[in-house]
C-alpha cells in the first residue's frame, strides 16, 4: 500500500443489528475522545514524558478486541491506550496512569507507554519496538504447557517486522504451533520512516508466511472488515491451527508522538487519509441504513465526553506516590551495595 495511493473510503452494508453496531461506534468514540483530551492535557503539561496517540486507528482496536475472550492474553505497543480501554481497563485508571498518579493501572510508575492490568490479562504497553513479541510467545507457550485454553493476541507496528525479535518470535511460534494471533498495525510509517525506505520486502504477509504460518490482510480503517477477519483468524488459532498473522492496513492522523514535528509526510496525504476515517465513515454507513440518527450520534458523543470528564477529574484528584515508597518492588542483585 503506497502512502500516496489512498484507497477509497470504506463502504458497504453493516451486517449487524443496531445494538452491536452502535457498541462498536461507541468504542471508537471512547478512544478518540480520551486521546483528544490527553493531547490537550499534554499541552498543559498535566501529562508528561512520551505520548503516542492512536487517533485514526480506532477501528483496529475496536474490531480486534471483539474477537477476544476473558481468559485471553493481550500484549501491545507504546500506542496502546485504545487496546487497554477496550480490553476493560477503566478510563479513570488509564488517565491516572498517564498523569503519573498512584491510582493508575501501573500505580503511576509506567505512564502512557506502560499500561498494565493483571485482572484483564493486559500485559503491556511496551516501549521497545518489537519488545512485546517474545512476551506474547512466552505467554502462549506457558498456556500450551499448562493446558490452559486461551490465545495470546500481540499488537505491533510494521516497523517491528524489521526487528530480530519478530523473526525469532514468529519462528518459535510456528515451530511449536503456539496459540498466538499476530496483529500487525501497518500505519505505513515506523516513526518517521516510510515502509519502502526501511524494509526490502514490503509485503508483510509474505514475510510472515515465510515462517509457515497462515496470513491475511484487512482494511484496518473499516471496523466491519476488522471484526470479520480477526474473529475468523482468532478462531483458527483457538482450533489449534498454530499462529496466524493479520496485517491491518491503517493510518495515524497525528504525529508519531507529541515530540514529533511530522515533517516526513505531506499534509495533503494526511488530509486524504482522513477521508477514510473509521468513525465518520462507519457513522455514514449506519445512517444510510437507518441504524443511527444524528441525535443518537450526539447522545453517544455527549456520554463519551462525560466519561472523559470523570476520568480527568479522577486523575486530578489522584495522589503522587510517597517518596519513601520509591524503592518498593525494585530488586537489586544479592550483595549489591
C-alpha positions as CSV (number, residue, x, y, z in Angstrom):
1,X,0.0,0.0,0.0
2,X,1.6,3.2,-1.2
3,X,1.1,6.2,1.2
4,X,0.4,8.4,-1.8
5,X,-2.2,6.0,-3.2
6,X,-5.1,6.3,-0.8
7,X,-7.8,3.6,-1.2
8,X,-11.4,4.5,-1.4
9,X,-13.2,5.1,1.9
10,X,-14.8,2.0,3.5
11,X,-18.4,1.4,2.3
12,X,-21.0,-1.4,2.0
13,X,-23.6,-2.9,4.4
14,X,-23.2,-3.2,8.1
15,X,-24.1,-6.8,8.8
16,X,-25.2,-6.5,12.4
17,X,-28.1,-5.4,14.5
18,X,-28.3,-1.8,15.7
19,X,-27.2,-2.6,19.3
20,X,-24.0,-4.3,18.2
21,X,-23.2,-1.7,15.6
22,X,-23.6,1.2,18.0
23,X,-21.5,-0.5,20.6
24,X,-18.6,-0.5,18.1
25,X,-19.2,3.1,17.2
26,X,-19.2,3.9,21.0
27,X,-15.9,2.0,21.4
28,X,-14.2,4.1,18.7
29,X,-15.5,7.3,20.1
30,X,-14.4,6.5,23.6
31,X,-10.8,6.0,22.3
32,X,-11.0,9.2,20.1
33,X,-12.3,11.5,22.8
34,X,-10.0,10.1,25.5
35,X,-7.0,10.7,23.3
36,X,-8.0,14.1,22.1
37,X,-8.3,15.1,25.8
38,X,-4.9,13.5,26.5
39,X,-3.3,15.7,23.8
40,X,-4.8,18.8,25.4
41,X,-3.6,17.8,28.8
42,X,-0.1,17.2,27.4
43,X,-0.1,20.7,26.1
44,X,-1.0,21.9,29.6
45,X,1.9,19.7,31.0
46,X,-0.6,17.7,33.1
47,X,0.7,14.6,31.2
48,X,4.5,14.4,30.8
49,X,7.0,12.1,29.1
50,X,6.1,10.4,25.8
51,X,2.6,10.3,24.5
52,X,1.8,8.3,21.3
53,X,-1.8,8.8,20.0
54,X,-3.9,6.2,18.3
55,X,-6.2,8.8,16.5
56,X,-7.2,7.4,13.1
57,X,-6.5,3.7,14.0
58,X,-9.5,3.2,16.3
59,X,-11.2,0.6,14.1
60,X,-8.3,-1.8,14.7
61,X,-8.6,-1.9,18.5
62,X,-12.4,-1.8,18.3
63,X,-12.7,-4.6,15.9
64,X,-9.9,-6.8,17.0
65,X,-10.8,-6.8,20.7
66,X,-14.2,-8.2,19.8
67,X,-12.5,-11.5,19.0
68,X,-11.1,-11.9,22.5
69,X,-12.4,-13.9,25.4
70,X,-11.9,-13.0,29.1
71,X,-9.0,-15.5,29.6
72,X,-7.0,-14.5,26.5
73,X,-3.8,-12.6,26.9
74,X,-3.1,-9.2,25.2
75,X,0.3,-7.7,24.5
76,X,0.5,-4.2,22.9
77,X,2.9,-1.5,22.0
78,X,3.5,2.0,23.3
79,X,0.5,3.2,21.3
80,X,-1.8,1.1,23.5
81,X,-4.4,3.4,25.1
82,X,-7.2,2.1,22.9
83,X,-6.4,-1.5,23.3
84,X,-6.2,-1.1,27.1
85,X,-9.5,0.8,27.3
86,X,-11.4,-1.7,25.2
87,X,-9.9,-4.7,27.0
88,X,-11.6,-3.4,30.1
89,X,-9.2,-1.2,32.0
90,X,-11.2,1.7,33.4
91,X,-10.7,5.1,31.7
92,X,-10.2,6.5,35.2
93,X,-7.3,4.2,35.8
94,X,-5.7,4.9,32.4
95,X,-5.9,8.6,32.8
96,X,-4.5,8.5,36.3
97,X,-1.6,6.4,34.9
98,X,-0.9,9.0,32.2
99,X,-0.8,11.6,35.0
100,X,1.7,9.5,36.9
101,X,-0.7,9.2,39.9
102,X,-0.6,6.1,42.1
103,X,-4.3,5.4,41.4
104,X,-3.2,4.5,37.8
105,X,-3.2,0.9,36.5
106,X,0.6,0.7,36.9
107,X,0.5,2.8,40.1
108,X,1.8,5.8,38.2
109,X,5.2,4.2,37.5
110,X,4.6,3.2,33.9
111,X,2.9,6.2,32.3
112,X,1.5,6.3,28.8
113,X,3.7,3.6,27.4
114,X,3.4,1.0,30.2
115,X,-0.3,0.4,30.9
116,X,-0.7,-3.0,32.6
117,X,-3.6,-4.8,34.3
118,X,-3.4,-8.4,35.5
119,X,-7.2,-8.6,36.1
120,X,-7.9,-8.1,32.3
121,X,-4.8,-10.0,31.3
122,X,-3.4,-6.9,29.6
123,X,0.4,-7.4,29.7
124,X,1.5,-4.0,28.4
125,X,2.2,-1.5,26.9
126,X,5.9,-1.9,25.8
127,X,8.2,1.0,25.0
128,X,10.7,-1.2,23.0
129,X,9.8,-1.7,19.3
130,X,9.1,-5.4,18.9
131,X,9.6,-5.9,22.7
132,X,6.1,-7.4,23.1
133,X,6.6,-10.2,20.6
134,X,8.7,-12.5,22.7
135,X,6.5,-11.8,25.7
136,X,3.5,-13.0,23.6
137,X,5.2,-16.2,22.6
138,X,6.2,-16.8,26.2
139,X,2.6,-16.4,27.4
140,X,1.3,-18.7,24.7
141,X,4.0,-21.3,25.5
142,X,3.0,-21.2,29.2
143,X,-0.6,-21.7,28.3
144,X,0.1,-24.6,26.0
145,X,2.4,-26.4,28.5
146,X,-0.2,-25.9,31.3
147,X,-3.1,-27.0,29.2
148,X,-4.8,-23.6,29.7
149,X,-7.3,-22.9,26.8
150,X,-6.6,-19.4,25.7
151,X,-4.9,-17.4,22.9
152,X,-2.4,-14.6,23.1
153,X,-3.0,-11.5,20.9
154,X,0.0,-9.4,20.1
155,X,-0.3,-5.9,18.6
156,X,2.7,-4.3,16.9
157,X,3.6,-1.9,14.1
158,X,5.1,-2.8,10.8
159,X,8.4,-1.3,11.9
160,X,8.7,-4.2,14.4
161,X,8.9,-6.6,11.5
162,X,12.4,-5.3,10.7
163,X,13.5,-6.3,14.2
164,X,15.1,-9.6,15.1
165,X,12.5,-10.1,17.8
166,X,9.8,-10.6,15.2
167,X,11.7,-13.2,13.3
168,X,12.7,-15.1,16.4
169,X,9.2,-15.0,17.8
170,X,7.5,-15.9,14.6
171,X,9.8,-18.8,14.1
172,X,9.3,-20.3,17.6
173,X,5.5,-19.7,17.5
174,X,5.2,-21.6,14.2
175,X,7.7,-24.3,15.1
176,X,5.9,-25.1,18.4
177,X,2.4,-24.3,16.9
178,X,1.7,-21.9,19.7
179,X,-1.7,-20.1,20.1
180,X,-0.6,-16.6,19.1
181,X,-2.5,-14.2,17.0
182,X,0.0,-11.7,15.5
183,X,-1.8,-8.4,14.7
184,X,0.4,-6.0,12.7
185,X,-0.9,-2.5,12.7
186,X,0.6,-1.2,9.4
187,X,0.3,2.6,9.6
188,X,2.9,3.0,6.8
189,X,5.5,4.9,8.9
190,X,7.8,3.4,11.5
191,X,8.2,6.6,13.5
192,X,9.2,8.9,10.6
193,X,10.4,6.3,8.1
194,X,8.1,5.0,5.3
195,X,7.8,1.3,4.9
196,X,9.5,1.2,1.5
197,X,12.5,3.1,2.9
198,X,13.1,0.7,5.7
199,X,12.2,-2.8,4.6
200,X,13.2,-4.5,1.3
201,X,10.1,-6.8,1.3
202,X,7.1,-4.5,1.8
203,X,4.5,-7.3,1.5
204,X,4.3,-8.1,5.2
205,X,2.2,-11.2,4.7
206,X,5.0,-12.7,2.5
207,X,7.4,-12.1,5.4
208,X,5.2,-13.7,7.9
209,X,4.3,-16.6,5.6
210,X,8.0,-17.5,5.3
211,X,7.6,-18.9,8.8
212,X,4.9,-21.3,7.6
213,X,2.0,-19.6,9.3
214,X,-1.3,-18.6,7.9
215,X,-1.5,-14.9,6.9
216,X,-4.2,-12.5,5.8
217,X,-4.6,-8.7,5.4
218,X,-7.6,-6.4,6.0
219,X,-8.5,-2.8,5.7
220,X,-7.8,-1.5,9.2
221,X,-9.9,1.6,8.6
222,X,-13.0,-0.5,8.2
223,X,-14.3,-1.8,11.5
224,X,-16.7,-4.2,9.8
225,X,-13.9,-5.8,7.9
226,X,-11.7,-5.9,11.0
227,X,-14.3,-7.7,13.2
228,X,-15.0,-10.3,10.5
229,X,-11.3,-11.0,9.7
230,X,-9.9,-11.0,13.2
231,X,-12.7,-13.2,14.6
232,X,-12.0,-15.7,11.8
233,X,-8.3,-15.6,12.5
234,X,-8.7,-15.9,16.3
235,X,-10.9,-19.0,15.7
236,X,-8.2,-20.6,13.6
237,X,-5.8,-20.1,16.5
238,X,-8.3,-21.5,19.0
239,X,-8.8,-24.5,16.8
240,X,-5.2,-25.4,17.3
241,X,-4.1,-24.5,13.8
242,X,-1.0,-22.7,15.1
243,X,-0.2,-19.0,15.0
244,X,-1.9,-16.7,12.5
245,X,-0.7,-13.3,11.2
246,X,-3.1,-10.5,10.3
247,X,-1.9,-7.3,8.6
248,X,-4.3,-4.4,9.5
249,X,-3.7,-1.6,7.0
250,X,-4.3,1.6,8.8
251,X,-3.1,5.2,9.2
252,X,-2.4,7.5,12.2
253,X,-3.7,11.1,11.7
254,X,-1.4,12.5,14.4
255,X,2.4,12.6,14.5
256,X,4.3,9.6,15.8
257,X,4.4,11.2,19.3
258,X,3.8,14.6,20.8
259,X,7.5,15.4,20.3
260,X,7.4,14.6,16.5
261,X,7.2,17.6,14.1
262,X,5.7,15.3,11.5
263,X,7.9,16.6,8.6
264,X,8.3,13.3,6.7
265,X,4.9,13.2,5.0
266,X,2.8,15.7,3.0
267,X,0.0,17.4,4.8
268,X,-2.2,16.6,1.8
269,X,-1.5,12.9,2.3
270,X,-2.9,13.2,5.9
271,X,-6.0,15.0,4.7
272,X,-6.6,12.4,2.0
273,X,-6.4,9.6,4.6
274,X,-8.8,11.4,6.8
275,X,-11.5,10.8,4.2
276,X,-11.1,7.2,5.3
277,X,-11.5,8.0,9.0
278,X,-13.1,4.9,10.7
279,X,-15.5,6.9,12.8
280,X,-17.1,9.2,10.3
281,X,-17.3,6.5,7.5
282,X,-18.9,4.0,9.8
283,X,-21.3,6.7,11.1
284,X,-22.3,7.5,7.5
285,X,-22.9,3.8,6.7
286,X,-25.1,3.4,9.8
287,X,-27.1,6.5,9.0
288,X,-27.6,5.3,5.4
289,X,-29.1,2.0,6.7
290,X,-31.3,3.7,9.2
291,X,-29.4,2.3,12.2
292,X,-28.3,5.7,13.5
293,X,-29.7,9.2,13.6
294,X,-27.8,12.4,14.2
295,X,-29.5,12.8,17.6
296,X,-28.4,9.3,18.6
297,X,-24.8,10.0,17.5
298,X,-24.7,13.3,19.5
299,X,-26.1,11.4,22.6
300,X,-23.3,8.8,22.3
301,X,-20.7,11.6,21.9
302,X,-22.1,13.5,24.9
303,X,-21.9,10.4,27.1
304,X,-18.4,9.7,25.9
305,X,-17.3,13.2,26.7
306,X,-18.8,12.9,30.2
307,X,-16.8,9.7,30.8
308,X,-13.6,11.5,29.8
309,X,-14.5,14.4,32.1
310,X,-14.9,12.0,35.0
311,X,-11.6,10.3,34.2
312,X,-9.7,13.6,34.1
313,X,-11.3,14.6,37.5
314,X,-10.3,11.3,38.9
315,X,-6.7,11.8,37.7
316,X,-6.6,15.4,39.0
317,X,-7.7,14.2,42.4
318,X,-5.2,11.4,42.5
319,X,-2.2,11.4,44.7
320,X,1.5,11.1,44.0
321,X,3.4,8.1,45.3
322,X,5.2,8.9,48.6
323,X,9.0,9.3,48.2
324,X,9.5,6.6,50.8
325,X,7.8,4.1,48.5
326,X,10.0,4.6,45.5
327,X,12.2,1.6,46.3
328,X,9.3,-0.7,46.7
329,X,9.3,-3.5,44.1
330,X,12.9,-2.5,43.0
331,X,15.0,-5.6,43.0
332,X,18.8,-5.4,43.4
333,X,21.2,-8.4,42.9
334,X,22.2,-10.1,46.1
335,X,25.2,-8.4,47.7
336,X,24.8,-5.2,45.7
337,X,25.6,-2.0,47.6
